[in-house]
Amino acid sequence: MMRWTTLCMLGAVAACTQSQGAADAGHAKGGTPQTPVATDTMPPPVVRVARPDTVRGLYVNRWAALGNKVWQLVDIAKRTEVNTLVIDVKDDRGFVLYKSRVPIAQQIGADTNHPMSSKRFRQIMDSLRAYHIYPIARIVVAKDPLLAEHKLAWAIKQKSDGTPWRDKNGRPWLDPHQDSVWHYASDLAREAYDVGFSAVQFDYVRFPDEKRLIREATFPLAKGRVRAQVIRDQLGALHTALSAAHIPMTIDVFGLTATDTTDMGIGQRWEMFVDRADVVLPMVYPSHFAPGTYKLDNPNAHPYATIDHAMKDIHRRSAKVPHAAEVIPWYQDFTLGPPHYTAEQVRAQMKAGYDNGVYSWILWNPGSRYTESALRPDKGGSAGASGGAIGGSSGASPESPPPSSPSHDSARAARAEGR
């Protein structure tokens, strides 16, 4: 597959000059960005935002990035402890945020659904650099119906007739056994890094979470491997390739994987993936834990206790794995069943993490609408001064989306998508 090195796609990502980096370094978060001065006509090197000691972030869905919502989220990061934005570069429909130079993306039209203009992309990346906001590129892997429809050989197949297996929403999934699926994700990750993102985050690094998959689908490339071994092998190859290019790699996993001792039917077993990335992000949303988990009648109504138990399990299981990754949890900032989530519930999750020595977090809301009252005002960088990692070596009212866009406003969509 093609490897993109120092290419600055999208018009060379203006303002990615060394002089801009030096100027940015002289400004505290929230300062006024300086106008860059071009020193020559050659494509300038990309200047990336350094990772904060303590990561505190927000998820930015594709339509928020394309609309006005992204500027509201940048403003929140300027005024609060938030210092990181996780931005959809490839979403779970298979669409890429901007015009891509990756051949497969071009072939299947992944970059043709309202792609972000190069000018707007430069504006966003310039703003993130100016205010020292750490940008992470989220790339969905196995849940890509666009690629599965165009590359039928890469899709999960029905045992009965060899046609693509489809989930409960009628969408095909990519087969995690297929190396090409992961090569495509790797190419998109390299491109995202080349155009200015500081790290990449892979989501849906798993099999579909439907029990009928086992009786309905066939996997000729398994070669005797269980699903957890397949995911381990593929993540290992991906991590090796990106590490060689010095690209920080993170992965999203089900939150219950730290507690459940099986692979949960999706190929995610804690001990088999936690050493296959630089950072692992478990989605420990209290609403996603079944009644009775941790002896709690309704885990969703006990966010502190739920996160406290999950973090203790994470500590215990990561301690047994040499070179286990750093862990940064996803916390819930949406309502899914009672009670209605407010700043109180969001802060309770954060406190449970802090009490377990986990000071980094990222908030998930499917519509990228966040409870700002749950966030501390920025204290000139003090929020990031207290480091903390576990298991690792390193100690929206958005602009109206186009008519073809799906609804991202329902928190129930988060569960339906496995989040």
C-alpha positions in Angstrom: 0.0 0.0 0.0 1.2 3.5 -0.6 3.0 5.2 2.2 2.6 8.9 2.5 5.6 10.5 4.1 6.1 14.3 4.4 3.3 15.1 1.9 1.2 18.1 3.1 -2.0 17.4 1.2 -4.7 20.0 1.2 -2.5 22.9 0.0 0.5 22.1 2.1 -1.5 22.9 5.3 -0.6 26.6 5.3 1.0 27.9 8.5 2.7 24.6 9.2 6.1 26.3 9.1 8.9 26.2 11.6 8.4 29.9 12.2 4.8 29.3 13.0 5.8 26.6 15.5 8.2 29.0 17.2 5.6 31.7 17.3 3.0 29.3 18.7 5.4 28.2 21.4 5.5 31.7 22.7 1.8 31.9 23.4 -0.2 30.4 26.2 -3.3 28.5 25.6 -6.0 31.0 24.6 -3.6 33.6 23.2 -3.8 35.3 19.8 -2.4 33.3 16.9 0.3 35.0 14.9 0.4 35.4 11.1 3.0 33.0 9.7 5.8 34.2 7.4 6.7 32.1 4.5 10.4 31.6 4.1 10.5 29.7 0.8 8.4 28.1 -1.8 9.0 24.5 -0.7 6.3 22.6 1.2 7.0 23.4 4.8 7.4 20.7 7.5 4.3 19.9 9.5 4.3 21.4 13.0 2.2 19.3 15.3 0.7 20.0 18.7 2.6 18.2 21.4 0.6 15.8 23.6 -0.4 17.3 26.9 0.8 15.6 30.1 -2.9 15.1 31.0 -5.3 14.5 28.1 -8.8 16.0 28.5 -10.8 15.9 25.4 -14.1 16.0 23.5 -15.3 14.0 20.5 -16.1 16.0 17.3 -18.3 14.1 14.9 -18.0 14.6 11.2 -20.9 17.0 10.9 -19.7 19.1 13.8 -16.4 19.4 12.1 -18.0 20.5 8.8 -20.4 23.0 10.5 -20.1 25.8 13.0 -20.1 23.5 16.0 -16.3 22.9 15.7 -15.6 26.6 16.5 -17.8 26.3 19.6 -15.8 23.3 20.7 -12.5 25.1 20.1 -13.8 28.0 22.2 -14.7 25.5 25.0 -11.1 24.2 24.9 -9.8 27.8 25.0 -11.8 28.6 28.2 -11.7 25.3 30.1 -9.5 22.4 31.1 -10.2 20.7 27.7 -7.0 20.4 25.7 -7.8 17.7 23.1 -10.3 17.2 20.2 -10.9 13.8 18.7 -12.1 14.5 15.2 -13.8 12.0 12.8 -11.5 11.5 9.8 -13.3 8.3 8.7 -16.7 7.7 10.2 -18.8 4.5 10.6 -20.4 5.0 7.2 -16.9 5.0 5.5 -16.7 8.6 4.6 -13.5 10.5 4.9 -13.5 14.1 6.2 -11.5 15.7 3.4 -10.3 14.9 -0.2 -7.9 12.0 0.2 -4.8 10.9 -1.7 -5.2 7.3 -0.6 -6.1 5.3 -3.8 -8.8 3.2 -2.3 -10.6 6.2 -0.7 -10.6 7.7 -4.2 -11.7 4.6 -5.9 -14.8 4.0 -3.7 -15.7 7.7 -3.4 -15.1 7.8 0.4 -14.0 11.5 0.0 -16.9 12.7 -2.1 -19.7 13.2 0.5 -19.4 16.9 1.4 -15.6 16.8 1.9 -14.1 19.6 3.9 -12.4 22.2 1.8 -8.6 22.6 2.1 -9.1 26.2 3.2 -11.4 25.2 6.1 -9.1 22.4 7.1 -6.2 24.8 7.3 -8.2 27.2 9.4 -9.2 24.5 11.8 -5.7 23.0 12.1 -4.1 26.5 12.4 -6.5 27.3 15.3 -5.8 24.1 17.1 -2.0 24.8 16.8 -2.5 28.4 17.9 -4.3 27.4 21.1 -2.3 24.2 21.8 -5.3 21.9 21.3 -4.1 18.3 20.7 -5.8 16.9 17.6 -6.5 13.2 17.3 -7.8 11.6 14.1 -10.5 9.0 14.7 -10.6 6.3 12.0 -13.3 3.6 12.1 -12.0 0.3 10.9 -14.3 -2.8 10.6 -17.6 -0.9 10.4 -17.3 0.5 6.9 -20.3 -0.3 4.8 -19.1 1.8 1.9 -15.8 -0.2 1.6 -17.7 -3.5 2.2 -20.1 -2.8 -0.6 -17.3 -1.8 -3.1 -14.8 -4.5 -2.0 -17.1 -7.6 -1.6 -14.1 -9.9 -1.1 -13.2 -8.0 2.1 -16.7 -8.2 3.6 -17.9 -10.8 6.1 -19.8 -13.5 4.1 -22.9 -15.5 4.8 -22.3 -19.3 5.2 -25.5 -20.0 3.2 -24.8 -18.3 -0.1 -21.5 -16.3 0.2 -23.3 -12.9 0.0 -22.2 -10.2 2.4 -23.5 -10.7 6.0 -25.5 -7.7 7.2 -26.1 -6.4 10.7 -29.5 -5.6 12.2 -29.5 -2.3 10.4 -28.9 -4.0 7.0 -25.3 -2.9 6.7 -22.3 -5.1 5.7 -19.2 -5.3 7.8 -15.6 -5.8 6.8 -13.9 -9.0 7.8 -11.2 -8.4 10.4 -9.3 -11.3 9.0 -8.6 -9.4 5.8 -5.2 -7.7 5.9 -6.3 -5.2 3.3 -8.9 -3.7 5.7 -6.1 -2.8 8.1 -3.8 -1.6 5.4 -6.5 0.9 4.3 -6.8 2.1 7.9 -3.0 2.4 8.1 -2.9 4.5 4.9 -5.6 6.8 6.1 -3.7 7.1 9.5 -0.5 8.1 7.7 -2.3 10.6 5.6 -4.0 12.1 8.7 -0.6 12.4 10.5 1.0 13.9 7.4 -1.6 16.7 7.2 -1.2 17.7 10.8 -3.0 15.4 13.3 -0.8 14.5 16.3 -2.1 11.0 16.8 -4.5 8.5 15.3 -7.4 6.6 17.0 -8.8 3.4 15.6 -12.4 2.6 16.5 -14.4 -0.6 15.8 -11.3 -2.7 16.0 -13.5 -5.8 16.4 -16.1 -8.1 15.1 -19.8 -7.2 15.0 -21.5 -7.5 18.4 -24.4 -9.7 17.2 -24.7 -13.3 18.5 -26.1 -14.6 15.3 -22.8 -13.8 13.5 -21.3 -17.1 14.7 -24.0 -19.3 13.2 -24.5 -17.2 10.0 -21.1 -16.1 8.9 -18.0 -17.9 7.6 -14.4 -16.9 8.1 -12.1 -18.9 5.7 -9.0 -16.9 6.8 -9.3 -17.8 10.5 -6.9 -20.7 10.1 -7.8 -22.0 13.5 -7.4 -18.7 15.3 -10.0 -17.5 17.8 -11.4 -14.0 17.3 -9.3 -12.4 20.0 -6.1 -13.7 18.4 -7.2 -12.3 15.0 -7.7 -8.8 16.6 -4.4 -9.1 18.5 -2.5 -10.1 15.3 -4.0 -7.3 13.2 -3.5 -4.6 15.9 0.1 -5.8 16.4 0.9 -5.5 12.7 -0.8 -2.1 12.6 1.1 -0.9 15.7 4.4 -2.1 14.3 3.9 -0.2 11.0 2.8 3.0 12.6 5.5 2.9 15.3 8.1 2.7 12.5 6.7 6.0 11.2 6.6 7.5 14.7 2.8 7.8 14.6 1.1 7.6 18.0 -1.6 4.9 17.8 -4.6 4.6 20.1 -7.6 2.2 20.1 -11.2 2.3 21.4 -12.5 -0.8 23.1 -15.7 -1.8 24.8 -15.7 -0.6 28.4 -16.7 -4.0 29.9 -13.6 -5.7 28.4 -11.7 -4.7 31.6 -14.2 -6.8 33.6 -15.4 -9.5 31.3 -12.9 -12.4 31.0 -14.0 -13.5 27.6 -13.6 -11.7 24.3 -17.3 -10.7 24.5 -17.9 -12.3 21.2 -16.2 -9.4 19.4 -12.6 -10.4 19.6 -11.6 -7.9 22.4 -10.0 -9.6 25.4 -8.1 -7.2 27.6 -4.9 -9.1 28.0 -4.7 -9.7 24.2 -5.0 -6.1 23.0 -3.7 -3.9 25.9 -0.1 -4.2 24.7 -0.9 -3.6 21.0 -1.3 0.2 21.1 0.3 3.2 22.7 -3.0 4.2 24.4 -6.1 2.1 25.0 -9.4 4.0 25.5 -12.1 1.8 27.1 -15.7 3.2 26.6 -16.7 2.9 30.3 -20.1 4.5 29.9 -22.2 3.6 32.9 -25.3 3.3 30.7 -23.7 0.4 28.8 -23.3 -1.8 31.9 -26.1 -4.3 32.5 -28.2 -4.3 35.6 -26.4 -6.2 38.4 -22.9 -5.5 37.1 -20.7 -4.8 40.1 -23.8 -5.7 42.2 -25.4 -2.4 41.2 -29.1 -2.6 40.3 -28.6 0.2 37.7 -25.0 1.1 37.0 -26.2 4.1 35.0 -27.6 5.6 38.2 -24.2 5.1 40.0 -21.6 6.7 37.7 -18.9 7.0 40.5 -19.3 3.4 41.6 -19.3 2.0 38.1 -16.2 3.9 37.0 -14.5 3.1 40.3 -15.0 -0.7 39.8 -14.0 -0.5 36.1 -10.7 1.4 37.0 -9.8 -1.1 39.6 -10.3 -4.0 37.1 -8.1 -2.1 34.6 -5.3 -1.7 37.1 -5.5 -5.3 38.1 -5.5 -6.7 34.6 -3.0 -4.4 33.0 -0.5 -5.0 35.8 -0.2 -8.6 34.5 0.8 -7.6 31.0 4.3 -6.5 30.1 4.4 -3.2 28.1 0.7 -2.6 28.6 -0.5 0.6 27.1 -1.5 3.7 28.9 -5.3 3.9 29.5 -7.4 6.9 28.9 -11.2 6.3 29.5 -14.1 7.6 27.5 -16.7 9.0 29.9 -20.4 9.5 29.2 -21.8 13.0 28.6 -25.2 11.9 27.2 -28.4 10.5 28.7 -29.5 6.9 28.0 -32.2 5.9 30.4 -32.6 7.3 33.9 -31.2 9.4 35.4 -30.8 12.4 33.1 -27.1 13.1 33.0 -26.0 16.5 34.1 -22.7 18.0 35.3 -23.1 16.0 38.5 -23.0 12.6 36.8 -20.2 13.7 34.4 -18.1 14.9 37.4 -18.8 11.8 39.3 -17.1 9.8 36.5 -14.1 12.1 36.5 -13.7 11.9 40.3 -13.8 8.1 40.2 -10.9 8.2 37.7 -9.0 10.7 39.7 -9.4 8.6 42.9 -7.9 5.7 41.0 -4.9 7.7 39.7 -6.4 8.2 36.2 -6.3 11.9 35.4 -6.9 11.9 31.7 -10.3 11.4 30.0 -12.3 12.1 26.8 -16.0 12.8 26.8 -18.4 11.2 24.3 -21.6 12.7 23.1 -22.8 11.4 19.7 -24.0 14.9 18.7 -20.9 16.6 20.1 -22.9 18.6 22.6 -21.2 18.8 26.0 -22.1 19.9 29.5 -19.7 22.8 29.9 -20.6 23.3 33.5 -18.9 19.9 34.2 -15.6 21.4 33.0 -13.2 23.3 35.2 -12.1 26.8 33.9 -8.7 26.8 32.4 -6.1 27.7 35.0 -3.3 28.6 32.7 -2.3 25.0 32.2 -2.5 23.8 35.7 -5.2 21.2 34.7 -2.6 19.4 32.7 0.1 19.5 35.3 -1.0 16.5 37.3 0.0 13.5 35.1 -1.4 10.1 35.5 -1.5 6.9 33.5 -2.3 3.3 34.3 -1.0 0.2 32.8 1.6 1.9 30.7 5.2 3.0 30.5 4.3 6.7 30.5 3.7 7.7 33.9 -23.9 21.2 19.9 -26.2 23.2 17.9 -24.1 22.4 14.9 -24.7 24.0 11.5 -27.4 22.2 9.7 -25.8 19.2 8.0 -26.4 18.4 4.4 -29.7 16.5 3.7 -27.9 13.2 3.3 -26.4 13.3 6.8 -27.6 10.8 9.5 -28.9 11.9 12.9 -26.2 12.1 15.5 -28.4 13.8 18.1 -29.7 10.7 19.8 -27.8 9.1 22.6 -29.5 5.9 21.7 -27.5 6.0 18.4 -24.4 5.6 20.6 -25.5 2.3 21.9 -26.8 1.2 18.5 -23.3 1.9 17.1 -21.6 -0.1 19.9 -20.4 3.0 21.7 
